[in-house]
């Protein structure tokens, strides 16, 4: 074991299990833009506690039409 707690959050599944994992505290979160925004807006994830924000395959995400969600995430991160 590495001692690093990792979870994934994504849409299409109930929030409950994902929220339970987040509340235990995570070192790394892998997330889709939409579900990440849901959790940011509901204050389940506070970007001020995030040291690094990595947007993997951002070009592909933009091509798929998620520009508004990415802008919202980056705006929240920039307010810190």
Secondary structure, DSSP 8 states (H G I E B T S, - for coil): --S--EEEE-SSS-HHHHHHHHHH--SEEEE-HHHHHHHHHTTSS-GGG-S----TTHHHHHHTT-HHHHHHHHHHHHT-
